[in-house]
C-alpha cells in the first residue's frame, strides 16, 4: 500500500512551473537589451515610460 503512494508522488507535475526570463523583453522603444555596455535607461517625460537608449561613443 505504501509503495502505491510513493509511485503516485514520483510522477512529474501536471502543470509547468512558470519561469521568469533572465532578460526582460525589449519594448518597441528600446535600442538594445537592458545592461548592454554603452546604453542607459531613459524616461519619456510625457508618459513616464522607461526605455534603454544608446549613449553614444565608439
Secondary structure, 3 states (H helix, E strand, C coil): CHHHHHHHHCCCCCCCCCCCCCCCCCCCCCCCCCCCCCEEEEECCCCCCEEEEECCCC
